[in-house]
Amino acid sequence: MTKLTKIRIALTLGALAGIAPVTLIFLWGLLFLVIAIVYMDRLALPVTIIAISVPSLWGCWKAYAAAMASKPKHPRDWRVIASVILATVWAFPCSAAMNWDLTILFTFLMPGLTAAIMLGVTEYRARRVDQNGELMAIPD
């Protein structure tokens, strides 16, 4: 098994544990948010939740895609970096809405922290390629 295969397995497990659960929670909750938009007089809360969650989760999955690339290229797009930061910060209002429940806080912190680690791995791999002029995974 090559180093790149090992790093891809680790990244996939990280995405399954860190990003996928909150994505599934959001997709499940999206049904209720759409129903709330249809039947509520006040649209601000459901629309705000959707408007913050969609770009945040997009940035997390984009960081995962960049980390999985065979040629490491850091996504220096400000939208990806801002989305990862927003995904991390978004955990605090979600937890505050539930009386600062630590389970909610840690659950909603996971996508942002996982994506930040993935961006760090991508940056490390990209710098290793620049220094050595060859493609490498994380060295042993």
N, CA, C and O atoms as a GROMACS GRO file, in nm:
protein
  560
    1MET      N    1   0.085  -0.117   0.000
    1MET     CA    2   0.000   0.000   0.000
    1MET      C    3   0.090   0.124   0.000
    1MET      O    4   0.181   0.135   0.082
    2THR      N    5   0.064   0.216  -0.092
    2THR     CA    6   0.147   0.336  -0.102
    2THR      C    7   0.110   0.436   0.007
    2THR      O    8   0.007   0.425   0.073
    3LYS      N    9   0.198   0.534   0.023
    3LYS     CA   10   0.174   0.638   0.122
    3LYS      C   11   0.049   0.718   0.087
    3LYS      O   12  -0.028   0.757   0.175
    4LEU      N   13   0.030   0.742  -0.043
    4LEU     CA   14  -0.087   0.818  -0.085
    4LEU      C   15  -0.216   0.742  -0.054
    4LEU      O   16  -0.316   0.803  -0.015
    5THR      N   17  -0.215   0.612  -0.070
    5THR     CA   18  -0.333   0.531  -0.038
    5THR      C   19  -0.361   0.537   0.112
    5THR      O   20  -0.477   0.547   0.154
    6LYS      N   21  -0.256   0.529   0.193
    6LYS     CA   22  -0.274   0.537   0.338
    6LYS      C   23  -0.334   0.671   0.379
    6LYS      O   24  -0.424   0.678   0.463
    7ILE      N   25  -0.281   0.779   0.320
    7ILE     CA   26  -0.332   0.911   0.357
    7ILE      C   27  -0.477   0.928   0.310
    7ILE      O   28  -0.557   0.993   0.378
    8ARG      N   29  -0.511   0.871   0.195
    8ARG     CA   30  -0.649   0.880   0.147
    8ARG      C   31  -0.745   0.801   0.236
    8ARG      O   32  -0.858   0.845   0.259
    9ILE      N   33  -0.702   0.687   0.286
    9ILE     CA   34  -0.786   0.610   0.378
    9ILE      C   35  -0.809   0.690   0.506
    9ILE      O   36  -0.921   0.696   0.556
   10ALA      N   37  -0.702   0.750   0.559
   10ALA     CA   38  -0.715   0.830   0.681
   10ALA      C   39  -0.806   0.951   0.659
   10ALA      O   40  -0.888   0.984   0.744
   11LEU      N   41  -0.792   1.017   0.544
   11LEU     CA   42  -0.876   1.132   0.514
   11LEU      C   43  -1.023   1.093   0.498
   11LEU      O   44  -1.113   1.164   0.542
   12THR      N   45  -1.047   0.978   0.435
   12THR     CA   46  -1.184   0.932   0.417
   12THR      C   47  -1.248   0.897   0.551
   12THR      O   48  -1.364   0.930   0.575
   13LEU      N   49  -1.173   0.830   0.636
   13LEU     CA   50  -1.225   0.800   0.770
   13LEU      C   51  -1.252   0.928   0.848
   13LEU      O   52  -1.351   0.938   0.920
   14GLY      N   53  -1.162   1.026   0.834
   14GLY     CA   54  -1.184   1.155   0.899
   14GLY      C   55  -1.309   1.225   0.848
   14GLY      O   56  -1.384   1.284   0.926
   15ALA      N   57  -1.331   1.219   0.717
   15ALA     CA   58  -1.451   1.282   0.660
   15ALA      C   59  -1.578   1.210   0.704
   15ALA      O   60  -1.680   1.273   0.731
   16LEU      N   61  -1.571   1.077   0.711
   16LEU     CA   62  -1.688   1.001   0.754
   16LEU      C   63  -1.721   1.028   0.901
   16LEU      O   64  -1.838   1.030   0.940
   17ALA      N   65  -1.619   1.049   0.982
   17ALA     CA   66  -1.642   1.075   1.124
   17ALA      C   67  -1.667   1.222   1.153
   17ALA      O   68  -1.740   1.255   1.247
   18GLY      N   69  -1.608   1.312   1.074
   18GLY     CA   70  -1.614   1.454   1.106
   18GLY      C   71  -1.712   1.537   1.026
   18GLY      O   72  -1.776   1.626   1.081
   19ILE      N   73  -1.724   1.510   0.897
   19ILE     CA   74  -1.807   1.594   0.811
   19ILE      C   75  -1.941   1.529   0.779
   19ILE      O   76  -2.044   1.596   0.780
   20ALA      N   77  -1.940   1.401   0.752
   20ALA     CA   78  -2.063   1.332   0.709
   20ALA      C   79  -2.177   1.337   0.811
   20ALA      O   80  -2.291   1.358   0.770
   21PRO      N   81  -2.152   1.319   0.942
   21PRO     CA   82  -2.266   1.322   1.036
   21PRO      C   83  -2.342   1.454   1.035
   21PRO      O   84  -2.465   1.456   1.038
   22VAL      N   85  -2.268   1.565   1.033
   22VAL     CA   86  -2.336   1.695   1.034
   22VAL      C   87  -2.404   1.720   0.900
   22VAL      O   88  -2.509   1.784   0.895
   23THR      N   89  -2.345   1.671   0.791
   23THR     CA   90  -2.410   1.682   0.661
   23THR      C   91  -2.542   1.606   0.661
   23THR      O   92  -2.643   1.656   0.610
   24LEU      N   93  -2.543   1.488   0.718
   24LEU     CA   94  -2.667   1.410   0.726
   24LEU      C   95  -2.769   1.476   0.818
   24LEU      O   96  -2.888   1.475   0.789
   25ILE      N   97  -2.722   1.533   0.929
   25ILE     CA   98  -2.813   1.606   1.018
   25ILE      C   99  -2.875   1.723   0.944
   25ILE      O  100  -2.994   1.750   0.957
   26PHE      N  101  -2.793   1.794   0.867
   26PHE     CA  102  -2.845   1.908   0.792
   26PHE      C  103  -2.946   1.864   0.686
   26PHE      O  104  -3.051   1.926   0.670
   27LEU      N  105  -2.914   1.757   0.613
   27LEU     CA  106  -3.007   1.709   0.510
   27LEU      C  107  -3.139   1.664   0.572
   27LEU      O  108  -3.245   1.688   0.515
   28TRP      N  109  -3.132   1.599   0.688
   28TRP     CA  110  -3.253   1.558   0.759
   28TRP      C  111  -3.330   1.682   0.805
   28TRP      O  112  -3.453   1.688   0.792
   29GLY      N  113  -3.258   1.778   0.859
   29GLY     CA  114  -3.323   1.900   0.908
   29GLY      C  115  -3.372   1.991   0.797
   29GLY      O  116  -3.459   2.075   0.820
   30LEU      N  117  -3.317   1.975   0.676
   30LEU     CA  118  -3.359   2.058   0.564
   30LEU      C  119  -3.507   2.039   0.533
   30LEU      O  120  -3.576   2.134   0.495
   31LEU      N  121  -3.555   1.918   0.548
   31LEU     CA  122  -3.698   1.892   0.529
   31LEU      C  123  -3.782   1.978   0.623
   31LEU      O  124  -3.880   2.039   0.582
   32PHE      N  125  -3.742   1.983   0.748
   32PHE     CA  126  -3.817   2.062   0.846
   32PHE      C  127  -3.798   2.212   0.823
   32PHE      O  128  -3.890   2.290   0.848
   33LEU      N  129  -3.680   2.251   0.775
   33LEU     CA  130  -3.658   2.393   0.746
   33LEU      C  131  -3.744   2.438   0.628
   33LEU      O  132  -3.799   2.549   0.630
   34VAL      N  133  -3.756   2.355   0.527
   34VAL     CA  134  -3.840   2.390   0.412
   34VAL      C  135  -3.987   2.396   0.454
   34VAL      O  136  -4.060   2.486   0.412
   35ILE      N  137  -4.030   2.302   0.537
   35ILE     CA  138  -4.167   2.307   0.589
   35ILE      C  139  -4.187   2.434   0.672
   35ILE      O  140  -4.292   2.498   0.665
   36ALA      N  141  -4.086   2.472   0.750
   36ALA     CA  142  -4.095   2.594   0.830
   36ALA      C  143  -4.104   2.717   0.741
   36ALA      O  144  -4.176   2.812   0.772
   37ILE      N  145  -4.031   2.716   0.630
   37ILE     CA  146  -4.037   2.830   0.538
   37ILE      C  147  -4.177   2.842   0.478
   37ILE      O  148  -4.229   2.952   0.462
   38VAL      N  149  -4.238   2.728   0.446
   38VAL     CA  150  -4.371   2.730   0.384
   38VAL      C  151  -4.478   2.777   0.483
   38VAL      O  152  -4.567   2.853   0.446
   39TYR      N  153  -4.471   2.732   0.608
   39TYR     CA  154  -4.580   2.756   0.702
   39TYR      C  155  -4.554   2.866   0.805
   39TYR      O  156  -4.647   2.903   0.877
   40MET      N  157  -4.434   2.919   0.813
   40MET     CA  158  -4.407   3.023   0.913
   40MET      C  159  -4.425   3.161   0.853
   40MET      O  160  -4.407   3.183   0.733
   41ASP      N  161  -4.460   3.254   0.940
   41ASP     CA  162  -4.467   3.392   0.897
   41ASP      C  163  -4.329   3.456   0.894
   41ASP      O  164  -4.300   3.541   0.810
   42ARG      N  165  -4.245   3.413   0.986
   42ARG     CA  166  -4.109   3.467   0.994
   42ARG      C  167  -4.014   3.373   0.921
   42ARG      O  168  -3.992   3.260   0.963
   43LEU      N  169  -3.958   3.421   0.813
   43LEU     CA  170  -3.870   3.338   0.732
   43LEU      C  171  -3.723   3.352   0.770
   43LEU      O  172  -3.639   3.276   0.722
   44ALA      N  173  -3.691   3.447   0.855
   44ALA     CA  174  -3.552   3.481   0.881
   44ALA      C  175  -3.471   3.364   0.938
   44ALA      O  176  -3.361   3.337   0.890
   45LEU      N  177  -3.522   3.296   1.037
   45LEU     CA  178  -3.444   3.190   1.102
   45LEU      C  179  -3.416   3.071   1.010
   45LEU      O  180  -3.300   3.033   0.997
   46PRO      N  181  -3.516   3.011   0.945
   46PRO     CA  182  -3.484   2.898   0.858
   46PRO      C  183  -3.396   2.936   0.739
   46PRO      O  184  -3.307   2.860   0.701
   47VAL      N  185  -3.420   3.053   0.683
   47VAL     CA  186  -3.338   3.097   0.569
   47VAL      C  187  -3.194   3.124   0.615
   47VAL      O  188  -3.100   3.093   0.542
   48THR      N  189  -3.176   3.180   0.733
   48THR     CA  190  -3.042   3.204   0.787
   48THR      C  191  -2.969   3.073   0.812
   48THR      O  192  -2.850   3.061   0.780
   49ILE      N  193  -3.037   2.975   0.868
   49ILE     CA  194  -2.974   2.845   0.892
   49ILE      C  195  -2.928   2.782   0.761
   49ILE      O  196  -2.817   2.730   0.753
   50ILE      N  197  -3.013   2.787   0.660
   50ILE     CA  198  -2.976   2.731   0.530
   50ILE      C  199  -2.862   2.811   0.467
   50ILE      O  200  -2.769   2.754   0.412
   51ALA      N  201  -2.870   2.944   0.476
   51ALA     CA  202  -2.770   3.030   0.413
   51ALA      C  203  -2.632   3.017   0.477
   51ALA      O  204  -2.532   3.042   0.411
   52ILE      N  205  -2.626   2.979   0.602
   52ILE     CA  206  -2.496   2.960   0.667
   52ILE      C  207  -2.448   2.816   0.652
   52ILE      O  208  -2.329   2.793   0.630
   53SER      N  209  -2.536   2.720   0.663
   53SER     CA  210  -2.496   2.579   0.662
   53SER      C  211  -2.451   2.531   0.525
   53SER      O  212  -2.355   2.455   0.516
   54VAL      N  213  -2.518   2.572   0.420
   54VAL     CA  214  -2.482   2.523   0.286
   54VAL      C  215  -2.339   2.563   0.247
   54VAL      O  216  -2.262   2.475   0.209
   55PRO      N  217  -2.300   2.692   0.256
   55PRO     CA  218  -2.161   2.724   0.221
   55PRO      C  219  -2.059   2.662   0.317
   55PRO      O  220  -1.949   2.626   0.276
   56SER      N  221  -2.096   2.649   0.444
   56SER     CA  222  -2.004   2.589   0.541
   56SER      C  223  -1.975   2.443   0.505
   56SER      O  224  -1.859   2.402   0.502
   57LEU      N  225  -2.079   2.367   0.478
   57LEU     CA  226  -2.059   2.226   0.442
   57LEU      C  227  -1.992   2.213   0.305
   57LEU      O  228  -1.913   2.121   0.284
   58TRP      N  229  -2.022   2.304   0.213
   58TRP     CA  230  -1.954   2.304   0.083
   58TRP      C  231  -1.804   2.321   0.101
   58TRP      O  232  -1.725   2.250   0.039
   59GLY      N  233  -1.763   2.416   0.186
   59GLY     CA  234  -1.621   2.440   0.209
   59GLY      C  235  -1.553   2.320   0.273
   59GLY      O  236  -1.438   2.290   0.242
   60CYS      N  237  -1.622   2.253   0.363
   60CYS     CA  238  -1.565   2.134   0.427
   60CYS      C  239  -1.543   2.022   0.326
   60CYS      O  240  -1.438   1.959   0.326
   61TRP      N  241  -1.641   1.998   0.240
   61TRP     CA  242  -1.625   1.892   0.139
   61TRP      C  243  -1.524   1.933   0.033
   61TRP      O  244  -1.456   1.847  -0.024
   62LYS      N  245  -1.512   2.062   0.005
   62LYS     CA  246  -1.411   2.109  -0.090
   62LYS      C  247  -1.270   2.089  -0.032
   62LYS      O  248  -1.178   2.053  -0.105
   63ALA      N  249  -1.254   2.111   0.098
   63ALA     CA  250  -1.125   2.085   0.163
   63ALA      C  251  -1.092   1.936   0.158
   63ALA      O  252  -0.976   1.899   0.137
   64TYR      N  253  -1.192   1.852   0.175
   64TYR     CA  254  -1.172   1.707   0.164
   64TYR      C  255  -1.128   1.670   0.022
   64TYR      O  256  -1.036   1.590   0.005
   65ALA      N  257  -1.193   1.727  -0.077
   65ALA     CA  258  -1.157   1.698  -0.217
   65ALA      C  259  -1.015   1.744  -0.248
   65ALA      O  260  -0.942   1.675  -0.320
   66ALA      N  261  -0.975   1.858  -0.195
   66ALA     CA  262  -0.838   1.907  -0.218
   66ALA      C  263  -0.736   1.817  -0.150
   66ALA      O  264  -0.629   1.792  -0.204
   67ALA      N  265  -0.769   1.768  -0.032
   67ALA     CA  266  -0.676   1.680   0.040
   67ALA      C  267  -0.664   1.544  -0.026
   67ALA      O  268  -0.560   1.480  -0.015
   68MET      N  269  -0.768   1.500  -0.094
   68MET     CA  270  -0.766   1.369  -0.160
   68MET      C  271  -0.696   1.370  -0.296
   68MET      O  272  -0.670   1.264  -0.352
   69ALA      N  273  -0.666   1.486  -0.349
   69ALA     CA  274  -0.607   1.495  -0.482
   69ALA      C  275  -0.472   1.426  -0.487
   69ALA      O  276  -0.396   1.429  -0.390
   70SER      N  277  -0.443   1.365  -0.602
   70SER     CA  278  -0.313   1.298  -0.616
   70SER      C  279  -0.200   1.400  -0.624
   70SER      O  280  -0.090   1.375  -0.575
   71LYS      N  281  -0.227   1.514  -0.686
   71LYS     CA  282  -0.130   1.623  -0.687
   71LYS      C  283  -0.179   1.728  -0.589
   71LYS      O  284  -0.280   1.794  -0.615
   72PRO      N  285  -0.110   1.743  -0.478
   72PRO     CA  286  -0.160   1.835  -0.375
   72PRO      C  287  -0.151   1.980  -0.421
   72PRO      O  288  -0.043   2.030  -0.451
   73LYS      N  289  -0.264   2.046  -0.425
   73LYS     CA  290  -0.270   2.187  -0.459
   73LYS      C  291  -0.363   2.251  -0.358
   73LYS      O  292  -0.483   2.222  -0.355
   74HIS      N  293  -0.308   2.338  -0.277
   74HIS     CA  294  -0.388   2.400  -0.172
   74HIS      C  295  -0.491   2.493  -0.234
   74HIS      O  296  -0.457   2.576  -0.318
   75PRO      N  297  -0.618   2.479  -0.195
   75PRO     CA  298  -0.720   2.569  -0.250
   75PRO      C  299  -0.708   2.706  -0.183
   75PRO      O  300  -0.766   2.728  -0.076
   76ARG      N  301  -0.636   2.795  -0.244
   76ARG     CA  302  -0.614   2.927  -0.184
   76ARG      C  303  -0.730   3.022  -0.213
   76ARG      O  304  -0.717   3.144  -0.205
   77ASP      N  305  -0.841   2.963  -0.245
   77ASP     CA  306  -0.962   3.040  -0.269
   77ASP      C  307  -1.015   3.089  -0.134
   77ASP      O  308  -1.031   3.010  -0.041
   78TRP      N  309  -1.041   3.217  -0.124
   78TRP     CA  310  -1.086   3.273   0.003
   78TRP      C  311  -1.221   3.215   0.046
   78TRP      O  312  -1.252   3.211   0.165
   79ARG      N  313  -1.301   3.170  -0.051
   79ARG     CA  314  -1.432   3.115  -0.017
   79ARG      C  315  -1.420   2.984   0.060
   79ARG      O  316  -1.497   2.959   0.152
   80VAL      N  317  -1.323   2.901   0.021
   80VAL     CA  318  -1.305   2.773   0.091
   80VAL      C  319  -1.256   2.798   0.234
   80VAL      O  320  -1.309   2.740   0.329
   81ILE      N  321  -1.157   2.884   0.247
   81ILE     CA  322  -1.102   2.912   0.380
   81ILE      C  323  -1.207   2.979   0.469
   81ILE      O  324  -1.220   2.944   0.586
   82ALA      N  325  -1.281   3.075   0.414
   82ALA     CA  326  -1.387   3.141   0.491
   82ALA      C  327  -1.498   3.043   0.529
   82ALA      O  328  -1.554   3.052   0.638
   83SER      N  329  -1.529   2.950   0.440
   83SER     CA  330  -1.632   2.850   0.471
   83SER      C  331  -1.590   2.757   0.583
   83SER      O  332  -1.671   2.721   0.668
   84VAL      N  333  -1.462   2.719   0.584
   84VAL     CA  334  -1.412   2.632   0.691
   84VAL      C  335  -1.414   2.707   0.825
   84VAL      O  336  -1.451   2.650   0.928
   85ILE      N  337  -1.376   2.833   0.823
   85ILE     CA  338  -1.381   2.913   0.945
   85ILE      C  339  -1.526   2.930   0.991
   85ILE      O  340  -1.556   2.917   1.110
   86LEU      N  341  -1.615   2.958   0.897
   86LEU     CA  342  -1.757   2.972   0.930
   86LEU      C  343  -1.815   2.843   0.985
   86LEU      O  344  -1.897   2.845   1.078
   87ALA      N  345  -1.774   2.730   0.929
   87ALA     CA  346  -1.823   2.600   0.979
   87ALA      C  347  -1.779   2.577   1.123
   87ALA      O  348  -1.852   2.518   1.202
   88THR      N  349  -1.659   2.624   1.157
   88THR     CA  350  -1.610   2.608   1.294
   88THR      C  351  -1.685   2.702   1.389
   88THR      O  352  -1.726   2.661   1.498
   89VAL      N  353  -1.702   2.826   1.348
   89VAL     CA  354  -1.768   2.925   1.434
   89VAL      C  355  -1.917   2.895   1.448
   89VAL      O  356  -1.977   2.929   1.550
   90TRP      N  357  -1.977   2.834   1.347
   90TRP     CA  358  -2.121   2.805   1.346
   90TRP      C  359  -2.161   2.711   1.460
   90TRP      O  360  -2.278   2.706   1.497
   91ALA      N  361  -2.066   2.638   1.516
   91ALA     CA  362  -2.097   2.547   1.626
   91ALA      C  363  -2.143   2.623   1.751
   91ALA      O  364  -2.224   2.572   1.828
   92PHE      N  365  -2.091   2.742   1.772
   92PHE     CA  366  -2.123   2.815   1.894
   92PHE      C  367  -2.267   2.866   1.899
   92PHE      O  368  -2.332   2.848   2.002
   93PRO      N  369  -2.320   2.928   1.792
   93PRO     CA  370  -2.463   2.964   1.799
   93PRO      C  371  -2.555   2.842   1.805
   93PRO      O  372  -2.660   2.846   1.869
   94CYS      N  373  -2.516   2.734   1.738
   94CYS     CA  374  -2.599   2.612   1.744
   94CYS      C  375  -2.603   2.558   1.886
   94CYS      O  376  -2.708   2.516   1.934
   95SER      N  377  -2.489   2.559   1.953
   95SER     CA  378  -2.484   2.511   2.091
   95SER      C  379  -2.555   2.608   2.185
   95SER      O  380  -2.621   2.566   2.280
   96ALA      N  381  -2.541   2.737   2.160
   96ALA     CA  382  -2.608   2.837   2.245
   96ALA      C  383  -2.760   2.825   2.235
   96ALA      O  384  -2.830   2.848   2.332
   97ALA      N  385  -2.809   2.788   2.117
   97ALA     CA  386  -2.954   2.771   2.100
   97ALA      C  387  -3.005   2.652   2.180
   97ALA      O  388  -3.124   2.646   2.212
   98MET      N  389  -2.918   2.559   2.213
   98MET     CA  390  -2.956   2.440   2.291
   98MET      C  391  -2.903   2.447   2.433
   98MET      O  392  -2.870   2.344   2.492
   99ASN      N  393  -2.895   2.566   2.489
   99ASN     CA  394  -2.848   2.589   2.626
   99ASN      C  395  -2.706   2.537   2.649
   99ASN      O  396  -2.677   2.478   2.753
  100TRP      N  397  -2.620   2.558   2.552
  100TRP     CA  398  -2.478   2.522   2.559
  100TRP      C  399  -2.457   2.374   2.589
  100TRP      O  400  -2.375   2.338   2.673
  101ASP      N  401  -2.530   2.293   2.522
  101ASP     CA  402  -2.513   2.148   2.532
  101ASP      C  403  -2.379   2.110   2.468
  101ASP      O  404  -2.356   2.140   2.351
  102LEU      N  405  -2.292   2.045   2.544
  102LEU     CA  406  -2.159   2.011   2.494
  102LEU      C  407  -2.163   1.910   2.380
  102LEU      O  408  -2.077   1.912   2.293
  103THR      N  409  -2.262   1.823   2.380
  103THR     CA  410  -2.274   1.727   2.269
  103THR      C  411  -2.299   1.800   2.139
  103THR      O  412  -2.240   1.768   2.036
  104ILE      N  413  -2.387   1.898   2.142
  104ILE     CA  414  -2.416   1.979   2.023
  104ILE      C  415  -2.292   2.058   1.983
  104ILE      O  416  -2.258   2.065   1.865
  105LEU      N  417  -2.224   2.116   2.080
  105LEU     CA  418  -2.104   2.194   2.051
  105LEU      C  419  -1.998   2.109   1.982
  105LEU      O  420  -1.945   2.148   1.878
  106PHE      N  421  -1.967   1.995   2.039
  106PHE     CA  422  -1.862   1.910   1.981
  106PHE      C  423  -1.905   1.851   1.847
  106PHE      O  424  -1.822   1.836   1.757
  107THR      N  425  -2.032   1.818   1.834
  107THR     CA  426  -2.081   1.764   1.706
  107THR      C  427  -2.068   1.866   1.595
  107THR      O  428  -2.023   1.833   1.486
  108PHE      N  429  -2.106   1.990   1.623
  108PHE     CA  430  -2.101   2.092   1.519
  108PHE      C  431  -1.963   2.154   1.502
  108PHE      O  432  -1.940   2.223   1.403
  109LEU      N  433  -1.872   2.131   1.595
  109LEU     CA  434  -1.732   2.173   1.576
  109LEU      C  435  -1.657   2.078   1.482
  109LEU      O  436  -1.562   2.119   1.416
  110MET      N  437  -1.700   1.954   1.476
  110MET     CA  438  -1.626   1.852   1.400
  110MET      C  439  -1.604   1.885   1.252
  110MET      O  440  -1.491   1.867   1.206
  111PRO      N  441  -1.702   1.931   1.175
  111PRO     CA  442  -1.674   1.956   1.033
  111PRO      C  443  -1.568   2.062   1.011
  111PRO      O  444  -1.480   2.046   0.927
  112GLY      N  445  -1.578   2.172   1.085
  112GLY     CA  446  -1.480   2.279   1.068
  112GLY      C  447  -1.340   2.237   1.109
  112GLY      O  448  -1.243   2.268   1.039
  113LEU      N  449  -1.330   2.167   1.221
  113LEU     CA  450  -1.198   2.123   1.266
  113LEU      C  451  -1.140   2.016   1.173
  113LEU      O  452  -1.021   2.018   1.143
  114THR      N  453  -1.224   1.925   1.127
  114THR     CA  454  -1.179   1.821   1.034
  114THR      C  455  -1.132   1.884   0.903
  114THR      O  456  -1.027   1.847   0.850
  115ALA      N  457  -1.208   1.979   0.851
  115ALA     CA  458  -1.170   2.045   0.726
  115ALA      C  459  -1.044   2.129   0.744
  115ALA      O  460  -0.962   2.136   0.652
  116ALA      N  461  -1.027   2.191   0.860
  116ALA     CA  462  -0.904   2.267   0.885
  116ALA      C  463  -0.782   2.176   0.887
  116ALA      O  464  -0.677   2.211   0.834
  117ILE      N  465  -0.796   2.059   0.947
  117ILE     CA  466  -0.687   1.962   0.946
  117ILE      C  467  -0.658   1.916   0.804
  117ILE      O  468  -0.542   1.901   0.765
  118MET      N  469  -0.763   1.894   0.726
  118MET     CA  470  -0.743   1.852   0.587
  118MET      C  471  -0.675   1.960   0.505
  118MET      O  472  -0.591   1.929   0.420
  119LEU      N  473  -0.709   2.086   0.528
  119LEU     CA  474  -0.639   2.194   0.459
  119LEU      C  475  -0.492   2.200   0.501
  119LEU      O  476  -0.405   2.228   0.419
  120GLY      N  477  -0.465   2.173   0.629
  120GLY     CA  478  -0.327   2.168   0.676
  120GLY      C  479  -0.248   2.056   0.611
  120GLY      O  480  -0.132   2.074   0.574
  121VAL      N  481  -0.310   1.939   0.598
  121VAL     CA  482  -0.244   1.825   0.532
  121VAL      C  483  -0.216   1.859   0.386
  121VAL      O  484  -0.109   1.827   0.334
  122THR      N  485  -0.312   1.921   0.320
  122THR     CA  486  -0.294   1.959   0.180
  122THR      C  487  -0.181   2.060   0.166
  122THR      O  488  -0.099   2.048   0.075
  123GLU      N  489  -0.176   2.158   0.254
  123GLU     CA  490  -0.068   2.257   0.250
  123GLU      C  491   0.068   2.192   0.273
  123GLU      O  492   0.165   2.224   0.206
  124TYR      N  493   0.074   2.100   0.369
  124TYR     CA  494   0.200   2.030   0.398
  124TYR      C  495   0.246   1.950   0.277
  124TYR      O  496   0.364   1.955   0.240
  125ARG      N  497   0.155   1.877   0.216
  125ARG     CA  498   0.190   1.798   0.098
  125ARG      C  499   0.232   1.887  -0.018
  125ARG      O  500   0.326   1.854  -0.091
  126ALA      N  501   0.164   2.000  -0.036
  126ALA     CA  502   0.198   2.092  -0.146
  126ALA      C  503   0.336   2.152  -0.124
  126ALA      O  504   0.411   2.169  -0.220
  127ARG      N  505   0.370   2.185  -0.002
  127ARG     CA  506   0.504   2.240   0.025
  127ARG      C  507   0.612   2.135   0.006
  127ARG      O  508   0.722   2.168  -0.040
  128ARG      N  509   0.583   2.010   0.040
  128ARG     CA  510   0.681   1.903   0.018
  128ARG      C  511   0.709   1.884  -0.130
  128ARG      O  512   0.823   1.858  -0.168
  129VAL      N  513   0.608   1.898  -0.213
  129VAL     CA  514   0.627   1.886  -0.358
  129VAL      C  515   0.712   2.002  -0.407
  129VAL      O  516   0.801   1.983  -0.490
  130ASP      N  517   0.687   2.122  -0.356
  130ASP     CA  518   0.763   2.238  -0.399
  130ASP      C  519   0.910   2.227  -0.360
  130ASP      O  520   0.997   2.268  -0.436
  131GLN      N  521   0.939   2.172  -0.243
  131GLN     CA  522   1.077   2.161  -0.197
  131GLN      C  523   1.154   2.054  -0.273
  131GLN      O  524   1.268   2.077  -0.313
  132ASN      N  525   1.094   1.939  -0.293
  132ASN     CA  526   1.165   1.826  -0.352
  132ASN      C  527   1.142   1.814  -0.502
  132ASN      O  528   1.216   1.743  -0.570
  133GLY      N  529   1.042   1.882  -0.554
  133GLY     CA  530   1.013   1.871  -0.695
  133GLY      C  531   0.948   1.740  -0.735
  133GLY      O  532   0.939   1.710  -0.854
  134GLU      N  533   0.904   1.662  -0.639
  134GLU     CA  534   0.838   1.536  -0.668
  134GLU      C  535   0.714   1.522  -0.582
  134GLU      O  536   0.698   1.588  -0.480
  135LEU      N  537   0.628   1.437  -0.627
  135LEU     CA  538   0.502   1.416  -0.557
  135LEU      C  539   0.522   1.323  -0.439
  135LEU      O  540   0.578   1.215  -0.453
  136MET      N  541   0.474   1.366  -0.320
  136MET     CA  542   0.488   1.284  -0.200
  136MET      C  543   0.361   1.288  -0.118
  136MET      O  544   0.286   1.385  -0.121
  137ALA      N  545   0.339   1.183  -0.048
  137ALA     CA  546   0.238   1.186   0.057
  137ALA      C  547   0.310   1.230   0.184
  137ALA      O  548   0.423   1.277   0.176
  138ILE      N  549   0.248   1.216   0.297
  138ILE     CA  550   0.316   1.250   0.422
  138ILE      C  551   0.423   1.145   0.447
  138ILE      O  552   0.394   1.026   0.441
  139PRO      N  553   0.546   1.188   0.474
  139PRO     CA  554   0.654   1.089   0.493
  139PRO      C  555   0.634   1.008   0.620
  139PRO      O  556   0.569   1.052   0.715
  140ASP      N  557   0.693   0.888   0.620
  140ASP     CA  558   0.685   0.800   0.737
  140ASP      C  559   0.764   0.855   0.853
  140ASP      O  560   0.767   0.793   0.960
   0.00000   0.00000   0.00000
